[in-house]
């Protein structure tokens, strides 16, 4: 049987530490709104200089409705430290973790 734990959500509009309040976290899903030009979303383990564990390249939002939802399979991606997210040409991101 898989892991059982509460899933929480956090929304961010700028690059920085996610401050999820847990010593480790599993990113389960990601929803983001694309910016006006192509960009990316990057999650690192261990701060801005940490190891990149998860990255999404984002297309340009030319119609004003560009958004993406990515469900990560199984138990998600495990971060041993508070995840750090870098947003490049992305308006906002909501990620689901546990």
PyMOL commands that place a pseudoatom at each C-alpha (Angstrom):
pseudoatom trace, name=CA, resn=UNK, resi=1, chain=A, elem=C, hetatm=0, pos=[0.000, 0.000, 0.000]
pseudoatom trace, name=CA, resn=UNK, resi=2, chain=A, elem=C, hetatm=0, pos=[1.229, 3.551, -0.777]
pseudoatom trace, name=CA, resn=UNK, resi=3, chain=A, elem=C, hetatm=0, pos=[2.021, 6.346, 1.609]
pseudoatom trace, name=CA, resn=UNK, resi=4, chain=A, elem=C, hetatm=0, pos=[-0.858, 8.035, 3.385]
pseudoatom trace, name=CA, resn=UNK, resi=5, chain=A, elem=C, hetatm=0, pos=[-0.449, 11.691, 4.361]
pseudoatom trace, name=CA, resn=UNK, resi=6, chain=A, elem=C, hetatm=0, pos=[-2.176, 15.028, 4.060]
pseudoatom trace, name=CA, resn=UNK, resi=7, chain=A, elem=C, hetatm=0, pos=[-1.658, 16.891, 0.796]
pseudoatom trace, name=CA, resn=UNK, resi=8, chain=A, elem=C, hetatm=0, pos=[-1.254, 20.664, 1.046]
pseudoatom trace, name=CA, resn=UNK, resi=9, chain=A, elem=C, hetatm=0, pos=[-0.986, 23.428, -1.549]
pseudoatom trace, name=CA, resn=UNK, resi=10, chain=A, elem=C, hetatm=0, pos=[1.173, 26.540, -1.830]
pseudoatom trace, name=CA, resn=UNK, resi=11, chain=A, elem=C, hetatm=0, pos=[0.981, 29.370, -4.373]
pseudoatom trace, name=CA, resn=UNK, resi=12, chain=A, elem=C, hetatm=0, pos=[3.977, 31.513, -5.299]
pseudoatom trace, name=CA, resn=UNK, resi=13, chain=A, elem=C, hetatm=0, pos=[4.417, 34.422, -7.694]
pseudoatom trace, name=CA, resn=UNK, resi=14, chain=A, elem=C, hetatm=0, pos=[8.199, 34.866, -7.415]
pseudoatom trace, name=CA, resn=UNK, resi=15, chain=A, elem=C, hetatm=0, pos=[11.392, 32.847, -7.160]
pseudoatom trace, name=CA, resn=UNK, resi=16, chain=A, elem=C, hetatm=0, pos=[12.375, 31.747, -3.654]
pseudoatom trace, name=CA, resn=UNK, resi=17, chain=A, elem=C, hetatm=0, pos=[12.281, 29.186, -0.881]
pseudoatom trace, name=CA, resn=UNK, resi=18, chain=A, elem=C, hetatm=0, pos=[8.895, 27.509, -0.696]
pseudoatom trace, name=CA, resn=UNK, resi=19, chain=A, elem=C, hetatm=0, pos=[8.853, 27.628, 3.123]
pseudoatom trace, name=CA, resn=UNK, resi=20, chain=A, elem=C, hetatm=0, pos=[6.477, 24.692, 3.364]
pseudoatom trace, name=CA, resn=UNK, resi=21, chain=A, elem=C, hetatm=0, pos=[7.340, 24.245, 7.055]
pseudoatom trace, name=CA, resn=UNK, resi=22, chain=A, elem=C, hetatm=0, pos=[8.517, 20.664, 6.722]
pseudoatom trace, name=CA, resn=UNK, resi=23, chain=A, elem=C, hetatm=0, pos=[12.076, 19.321, 6.834]
pseudoatom trace, name=CA, resn=UNK, resi=24, chain=A, elem=C, hetatm=0, pos=[11.311, 17.289, 3.700]
pseudoatom trace, name=CA, resn=UNK, resi=25, chain=A, elem=C, hetatm=0, pos=[8.473, 17.244, 1.210]
pseudoatom trace, name=CA, resn=UNK, resi=26, chain=A, elem=C, hetatm=0, pos=[7.155, 15.340, -1.792]
pseudoatom trace, name=CA, resn=UNK, resi=27, chain=A, elem=C, hetatm=0, pos=[5.945, 17.469, -4.708]
pseudoatom trace, name=CA, resn=UNK, resi=28, chain=A, elem=C, hetatm=0, pos=[2.846, 15.666, -6.010]
pseudoatom trace, name=CA, resn=UNK, resi=29, chain=A, elem=C, hetatm=0, pos=[1.490, 18.021, -8.689]
pseudoatom trace, name=CA, resn=UNK, resi=30, chain=A, elem=C, hetatm=0, pos=[2.166, 21.439, -10.198]
pseudoatom trace, name=CA, resn=UNK, resi=31, chain=A, elem=C, hetatm=0, pos=[-0.145, 24.039, -11.768]
pseudoatom trace, name=CA, resn=UNK, resi=32, chain=A, elem=C, hetatm=0, pos=[1.321, 27.160, -13.349]
pseudoatom trace, name=CA, resn=UNK, resi=33, chain=A, elem=C, hetatm=0, pos=[0.273, 30.132, -15.446]
pseudoatom trace, name=CA, resn=UNK, resi=34, chain=A, elem=C, hetatm=0, pos=[2.650, 30.817, -18.319]
pseudoatom trace, name=CA, resn=UNK, resi=35, chain=A, elem=C, hetatm=0, pos=[4.157, 34.240, -18.948]
pseudoatom trace, name=CA, resn=UNK, resi=36, chain=A, elem=C, hetatm=0, pos=[4.133, 36.207, -22.215]
pseudoatom trace, name=CA, resn=UNK, resi=37, chain=A, elem=C, hetatm=0, pos=[7.203, 34.383, -23.524]
pseudoatom trace, name=CA, resn=UNK, resi=38, chain=A, elem=C, hetatm=0, pos=[8.603, 30.878, -23.108]
pseudoatom trace, name=CA, resn=UNK, resi=39, chain=A, elem=C, hetatm=0, pos=[10.107, 30.146, -19.719]
pseudoatom trace, name=CA, resn=UNK, resi=40, chain=A, elem=C, hetatm=0, pos=[10.566, 27.467, -17.085]
pseudoatom trace, name=CA, resn=UNK, resi=41, chain=A, elem=C, hetatm=0, pos=[9.810, 26.288, -13.571]
pseudoatom trace, name=CA, resn=UNK, resi=42, chain=A, elem=C, hetatm=0, pos=[12.656, 24.674, -11.634]
pseudoatom trace, name=CA, resn=UNK, resi=43, chain=A, elem=C, hetatm=0, pos=[12.569, 22.999, -8.212]
pseudoatom trace, name=CA, resn=UNK, resi=44, chain=A, elem=C, hetatm=0, pos=[15.877, 22.543, -6.374]
pseudoatom trace, name=CA, resn=UNK, resi=45, chain=A, elem=C, hetatm=0, pos=[16.653, 20.545, -3.248]
pseudoatom trace, name=CA, resn=UNK, resi=46, chain=A, elem=C, hetatm=0, pos=[18.717, 22.501, -0.722]
pseudoatom trace, name=CA, resn=UNK, resi=47, chain=A, elem=C, hetatm=0, pos=[18.272, 26.150, -1.700]
pseudoatom trace, name=CA, resn=UNK, resi=48, chain=A, elem=C, hetatm=0, pos=[19.115, 28.204, -4.775]
pseudoatom trace, name=CA, resn=UNK, resi=49, chain=A, elem=C, hetatm=0, pos=[22.433, 26.385, -5.274]
pseudoatom trace, name=CA, resn=UNK, resi=50, chain=A, elem=C, hetatm=0, pos=[20.995, 22.940, -4.631]
pseudoatom trace, name=CA, resn=UNK, resi=51, chain=A, elem=C, hetatm=0, pos=[20.404, 20.021, -6.954]
pseudoatom trace, name=CA, resn=UNK, resi=52, chain=A, elem=C, hetatm=0, pos=[17.658, 20.510, -9.523]
pseudoatom trace, name=CA, resn=UNK, resi=53, chain=A, elem=C, hetatm=0, pos=[15.201, 17.634, -9.124]
pseudoatom trace, name=CA, resn=UNK, resi=54, chain=A, elem=C, hetatm=0, pos=[12.274, 18.846, -11.208]
pseudoatom trace, name=CA, resn=UNK, resi=55, chain=A, elem=C, hetatm=0, pos=[12.041, 21.205, -14.199]
pseudoatom trace, name=CA, resn=UNK, resi=56, chain=A, elem=C, hetatm=0, pos=[9.279, 22.157, -16.635]
pseudoatom trace, name=CA, resn=UNK, resi=57, chain=A, elem=C, hetatm=0, pos=[9.807, 24.221, -19.780]
pseudoatom trace, name=CA, resn=UNK, resi=58, chain=A, elem=C, hetatm=0, pos=[6.799, 26.446, -20.395]
pseudoatom trace, name=CA, resn=UNK, resi=59, chain=A, elem=C, hetatm=0, pos=[5.443, 27.718, -23.721]
pseudoatom trace, name=CA, resn=UNK, resi=60, chain=A, elem=C, hetatm=0, pos=[4.598, 31.365, -24.305]
pseudoatom trace, name=CA, resn=UNK, resi=61, chain=A, elem=C, hetatm=0, pos=[1.160, 32.503, -23.175]
pseudoatom trace, name=CA, resn=UNK, resi=62, chain=A, elem=C, hetatm=0, pos=[0.123, 34.391, -26.306]
pseudoatom trace, name=CA, resn=UNK, resi=63, chain=A, elem=C, hetatm=0, pos=[-3.643, 34.097, -25.857]
pseudoatom trace, name=CA, resn=UNK, resi=64, chain=A, elem=C, hetatm=0, pos=[-3.962, 35.079, -22.207]
pseudoatom trace, name=CA, resn=UNK, resi=65, chain=A, elem=C, hetatm=0, pos=[-5.150, 31.629, -21.154]
pseudoatom trace, name=CA, resn=UNK, resi=66, chain=A, elem=C, hetatm=0, pos=[-1.892, 29.665, -20.997]
pseudoatom trace, name=CA, resn=UNK, resi=67, chain=A, elem=C, hetatm=0, pos=[-1.711, 27.372, -18.006]
pseudoatom trace, name=CA, resn=UNK, resi=68, chain=A, elem=C, hetatm=0, pos=[-0.488, 23.850, -17.348]
pseudoatom trace, name=CA, resn=UNK, resi=69, chain=A, elem=C, hetatm=0, pos=[-1.235, 21.162, -14.762]
pseudoatom trace, name=CA, resn=UNK, resi=70, chain=A, elem=C, hetatm=0, pos=[1.214, 18.313, -14.226]
pseudoatom trace, name=CA, resn=UNK, resi=71, chain=A, elem=C, hetatm=0, pos=[0.359, 15.351, -12.014]
pseudoatom trace, name=CA, resn=UNK, resi=72, chain=A, elem=C, hetatm=0, pos=[3.514, 13.587, -10.845]
pseudoatom trace, name=CA, resn=UNK, resi=73, chain=A, elem=C, hetatm=0, pos=[3.138, 9.801, -10.745]
pseudoatom trace, name=CA, resn=UNK, resi=74, chain=A, elem=C, hetatm=0, pos=[3.406, 7.491, -7.739]
pseudoatom trace, name=CA, resn=UNK, resi=75, chain=A, elem=C, hetatm=0, pos=[4.469, 9.274, -4.550]
pseudoatom trace, name=CA, resn=UNK, resi=76, chain=A, elem=C, hetatm=0, pos=[5.851, 12.392, -6.240]
pseudoatom trace, name=CA, resn=UNK, resi=77, chain=A, elem=C, hetatm=0, pos=[9.396, 13.785, -6.141]
pseudoatom trace, name=CA, resn=UNK, resi=78, chain=A, elem=C, hetatm=0, pos=[11.079, 13.708, -2.721]
pseudoatom trace, name=CA, resn=UNK, resi=79, chain=A, elem=C, hetatm=0, pos=[12.962, 16.791, -1.530]
pseudoatom trace, name=CA, resn=UNK, resi=80, chain=A, elem=C, hetatm=0, pos=[15.182, 16.192, 1.521]
pseudoatom trace, name=CA, resn=UNK, resi=81, chain=A, elem=C, hetatm=0, pos=[15.247, 19.936, 2.287]
pseudoatom trace, name=CA, resn=UNK, resi=82, chain=A, elem=C, hetatm=0, pos=[12.724, 22.734, 1.803]
pseudoatom trace, name=CA, resn=UNK, resi=83, chain=A, elem=C, hetatm=0, pos=[12.226, 22.971, -1.995]
pseudoatom trace, name=CA, resn=UNK, resi=84, chain=A, elem=C, hetatm=0, pos=[13.445, 26.125, -3.732]
pseudoatom trace, name=CA, resn=UNK, resi=85, chain=A, elem=C, hetatm=0, pos=[11.540, 27.212, -6.852]
pseudoatom trace, name=CA, resn=UNK, resi=86, chain=A, elem=C, hetatm=0, pos=[12.841, 29.389, -9.685]
pseudoatom trace, name=CA, resn=UNK, resi=87, chain=A, elem=C, hetatm=0, pos=[10.198, 30.977, -11.932]
pseudoatom trace, name=CA, resn=UNK, resi=88, chain=A, elem=C, hetatm=0, pos=[11.324, 32.241, -15.322]
pseudoatom trace, name=CA, resn=UNK, resi=89, chain=A, elem=C, hetatm=0, pos=[8.584, 33.983, -17.357]
pseudoatom trace, name=CA, resn=UNK, resi=90, chain=A, elem=C, hetatm=0, pos=[5.902, 32.300, -15.240]
pseudoatom trace, name=CA, resn=UNK, resi=91, chain=A, elem=C, hetatm=0, pos=[3.167, 34.419, -13.651]
pseudoatom trace, name=CA, resn=UNK, resi=92, chain=A, elem=C, hetatm=0, pos=[2.328, 32.093, -10.752]
pseudoatom trace, name=CA, resn=UNK, resi=93, chain=A, elem=C, hetatm=0, pos=[2.640, 28.526, -9.585]
pseudoatom trace, name=CA, resn=UNK, resi=94, chain=A, elem=C, hetatm=0, pos=[0.616, 26.369, -7.231]
pseudoatom trace, name=CA, resn=UNK, resi=95, chain=A, elem=C, hetatm=0, pos=[2.200, 23.116, -6.191]
pseudoatom trace, name=CA, resn=UNK, resi=96, chain=A, elem=C, hetatm=0, pos=[0.746, 20.289, -4.153]
pseudoatom trace, name=CA, resn=UNK, resi=97, chain=A, elem=C, hetatm=0, pos=[2.962, 18.566, -1.615]
pseudoatom trace, name=CA, resn=UNK, resi=98, chain=A, elem=C, hetatm=0, pos=[2.884, 16.199, 1.317]
for i in range(1, 98): cmd.bond("trace and resi %d" % i, "trace and resi %d" % (i + 1))
show_as sticks, trace
zoom trace
